[in-house]
Amino acid sequence: MELILFMVKDGKLVKIDKPVFTTGDAYVAIDEAAKKIYVWLGSKCSVDEKGIAAVEARRIDDGQVFNGTAKILTYDEGDESPEFLSKIGGLKVIDKNLAKSMLKDVTTGEFAGQADHVNALYRISSEEFDGINAIKYIQVPFERSSLDSEDCFIADLGVDIWVWQGSATNVKEKVKAGQFAREFDADRAGAQRPRTFMENDGDEEFMGIFEGILPKQDRETVDLKVEAFEESQPEPVQVPKPVQVPKPVHVPEPVHVPEPVHIPEPVHVPEPTPTPEPVPAPEPTPEPISHMDMLVQKGSGRLTCPRCGNLNKSMIREVEDRTNILMDYPLIYGKKYICGECGAEWRKEEV
């Protein structure tokens, strides 16, 4: 059974069809058959996205499908297990600035974002993984120095998809590189096949793309440029504007104003009051239920105060329960309810 994939976007989960992950986002993958929920965190995703992914994974586990029986596994980018890579069928990781859809338009034949396309280079390597389905491709800088004789590389040039095979690459990497290239090409305009180049065997045309010699595209609307990683982009130099020095302003000397004379008010001496008779101490009343005697409402029915039976939602307040820690990383707390009628506090547990 294939994994069900979601991406954290605008504070909620959005379903996606392909395992193309970006370094600046967080993802949740569900394996219903194995009762496992995977959380994948890109190296550049925000703390908020990490927290939302963790909370949504816990919410899915508590839902009707798993009823709290699923195992939640969290992976940071680059630390994926062979089991996860095998189940996802080959993970594809791209830079966070290259996250647009690759589907082609049914009317024009152009793929989405074609006019904004940037050239990108991907490395396919199997030395760290077990099995052909556990191979993943990773985006590397679009430079000739990124090539390695022991790996295969895919150059995404917009309409054209080119494959470069290193002289020491193995059969498994060659097969997977061809499969990835065909997946790229299937989503692009045109019916051309991906081109394959061998190292030092007629690969001069492939090497030319790093010097700006690019193949002619099917449409003139394509605006090709080299994909640059965030770390390699220099900060623009800010030229300060000339500062205008204001002319000196004449400030008159302050005029001395004498302070007003304070006349004290007469002091009122209160008359002595009679000593009140001693009042007998009130009888002790039973102490209210403390936080340690937390009440529990069982079942998944309507919220009801377990002490007084209050059903009015406007008289029941939901707050964070810092005594109930659901997850240590990131730190996630449970919740509790407070009755506005009797002041009782309780948690809700699903049966």
N, C-alpha and C positions, 0 to 999 in steps of 0.2 A: 504494500500500500504506500503511495507517495505521501510525502510530507505536505501539510497545509502551511503555506508561508504567509507571514504578515510583516509589514514594515511600520514602525512608529512614525506617524506623521501628524502634525498639528495636535499633539496630545492624545491621539487614539490610534488603534490598529487599523491598517488598510491592507486588504488582501492583495498579494502579487502572484504572478503566474510562473516566473522563472527565478532560479537561484542566483540572481545577479545582485550582489551586495555591494554597497558603497561604504567607504571608510568613515564617512561622516554620519552614519545612521545606525539604529538598533533594530534588530529583527527578532521575531518569535516564530518557531517552527513546531508544529504539532504532529506527533506520531500516535494516532489513536490506538493502533493495533498493539504497539509496545508500551502504551501508557507512559509516554515520555513527552516532555515539553522542553524544547531547546531555546535558549536565549543567546543570540550572537550580538556582540557589541563591537562596533567599528572603533578603530584607534582614535578617530577624531570626533566621535559622537559626544554630545553634551551630557552633563550629569543628569539633567531633567529627562532626557531620552532613556538613559540607563534606568532611572527610577520608574518611569512609565512602563518599560518593558518588563521589569521585575513584578510590578503590581498587576499588570495584565496577565502575566503567566500564572500568578497565584490565583487571580480571579477565574481563569479558565480551569485551573485544577479544582477549584471549589464548585464549579458548575455541574450541570446534570450529566455531562459525558463522563467525567472522571470521579466526581463525588469525593475529591480529596485523595485519590489513590495514585495519581500520576507522579512521576519523578521529574523534578525540574533541574536541568543541567545548563549552566551558564559558561559560555566560552568567550574569551577576548580574542580579537583578531590575531591570527597567527598561532593560537594555542588550541586549535580544533582537534578533536579526537578522530582517529581513523574511522570509527563507527559513524560519527556524524557526517564526515565527508563522503563515506560510501552511501549512506542513506539519501543524502541530498543529490547524489549523482554527479559530483564534480562541482565544487564551489567556485564561483567567479567573483573576484574582489577587484573593484575599480576605484579610482580616486574619487573623492566626494564632489569634485567639480565636473564630473562626467556622468551625471545621474539622470539624463533625459531618456525618454522612451526611444526604442529603436524600431518600432513598428512602422511599416510604410503606409502611406495614404492610399486608399482604394481608388481615388479619383485622379490624382496627379502622378501616382507611382513613386513619389518621393517619400523617404522615411521621415518620421517625426523628428524635428530638430535638425534636418539636413543643412539648412542655411547656417546653423550655428555650430556645425560639426567641427571638432578639433581632432587632429591625428593622434593616435594613441598606440602604444606598444605593450604587448602582454607576454609574460614568460610562462611556459608550460613545463613543469618539472615533476618527476615522480620519485626522486631520491628520498623524500621525506615521508612518503605515503605507501600504503599497502593496497594493491589492486588497481586496475585501470579506472574504476569508478570513483576511487578516492583521490584522483589527481585534481588539483585546482589550478586555475590560472590567475596570475597576479599582475596588476599593471606596474610597469617600470618606466623610468624616464625615457622619452622619445629621443634616444641618442644612440649612436653606433657603439659607444662604450658599454651599453647595457647588454649587448649580445654575448653569449657564452656558448662555446662549442659543445657543451654537454647538455644543452637544453634546446627546445623548440620555441619559436617566437611567432606571434601573430601581429601583423601591422594592420590596424584599422584605418583605412584611408578614406572613409566615407562610403562611396559606392563600391570601391575595390577593396578586397580582403586578400592580403598576401601572407604566405607562411614561409618562414625561414627555418631550415633544419640544420642544426649544428652537426659537425662531422662525427662527434662522439655520442650523439643522442641515441636512445634505444628505441626499439620498435613500438613499445607501449606509448612513449611520448609522441612519436610520429602519428600513431593512430588517433590519439586523443586530440592532438593539435588539428588534424584534419577534420575531426568531428566538431570541435569548437568553431573552426572557420566556416564550416557549412551552416552551423546555427546562426552565425553572424550574417552570412550571405543570404540566408532564407528570409531574413527580416529587412533586406535592403532592396532598392529598386534595381531592375534589370535581371537578366537571366544568365549572366556570366558565371563561370565556376571560379572558386578561389585559386590563385596561382601559388605554386610551390617552388621554392628556391633551395638548392643545396649549397652549403658552405664551400667556397673556393671552386665551385663548379657552375659557372654562369650566373653568379649572384650579384654581378656588377649593377644591374638595374635596381635590385633591392637596396644595395648600399647607397644608391643615388638619392633615395628619399630623405636621407639624413642631411643631404646637401641642398635640399630644396627642389630636386628634380622629381616631380610628382606625375603620375599618370593623368591623362585627360579624363575628366569626369563626364558622365552622361548629360548633366544639366549644368548650365552656367551659373545657376543660383548658389552652387556650393561654395562656401567660404571656408577654405581649409587653412588651418594654422596648427602649430605644434602644441600638444597638450603639455602644460607646465604644472609641476607639482607645487603645492602651496609653499613648501619650504624654500623652493628655488626662486620664487618671485621676489625681486627687490622692492623694497619700500620706496614709494615716490619721494623725491627730495622736495621738501617744502621750502620755498623761497619766501622769507619774511618780507612783509610790506614795509616801506619806510615809515618810521614813526615821526609824526609831526609834534614838535615841542611847543606847547602852548605859551603864549606871552604871559609874563608875570602880571598878576592881578593885585591891585592895591587893596589891602585889607585895613580898614580903619581900626584904631585902637579901641578896645572895649570900654564902655562907660561904666564907672563904678556906681552901683546902686546899693544903698545901705539896706541891710537886712531888717525886716520888721521886728519890732519888740514883742516878745511873747509874754502875754499876761496869763499866769496860771489860773485855772478855774478852781473855785472853792471845792475842797474835798468833802464829800458826803460820808458821814460816819453812820453806818446802819445801827439801828437799835438792836439790843441783844434779843435773840429769839429763844423761846422756851425749849428746853431739851425734850425731843419727842420720846414717847414711851417705846420700849423695845418691841419690835414686831417678831412674832414667832417665825422661825425658819420654815420655808415650804417643804412639803414632803418630797422626797427624791422621785424624779420621773425616769422612766426607762430611757436609756441612751439610744439614739438612732443607729441604724445599721451603718457600720464603718466601711471603708473601701476594702478592708480585708474580707468582709462578709459579702462579697460580690454575688448578686443574684444571677441566675442563668435562665433564659427562656429557651426551651427546646423546641425543635421543629422549624419548619420553613413558612409558617403561617404569618398572619398579620402581627405587627408589633403590638405587644400588650404588656403593660406594667405587671410584673409578677407579684407585686405587693398589693396594689389597690385595683388592678384590672383596668386601668386607664387605656382607652383605645384611640383617643384623640391625637392625630399626628402633630397638630400644632402645639400640643402640650408635652411632646416627647422630643428631646434634643439629642442629636448624635454628635459625639465628640471623640477625639483620639484617645486611646487607652495606652498610655506609656508603660503600663505594667505588663502588657501583652505584646511581646516582640515576635513578629511573624517571620522576619528574615534579617540575618545579620549583615549581609552585603547585597545591595545597599540596605541601610537600616530602615525596615518597614514595621510600623506599629499596627495593632488591631484597633477595633473601635468598640465603644460602649454607648449605652443610652441612659439618659437621666429623665425621670418622670417629673413633670411640672406640677403635678397634683400633690404627691407625697414625698418627692425628693429621692426616691429610690434609684439606685444605679444597678444596671445589669448588662450582661452580655447575651448575645444570641448565638446559639449553637445549632448547626444543622444536624438532624437525626440521621 
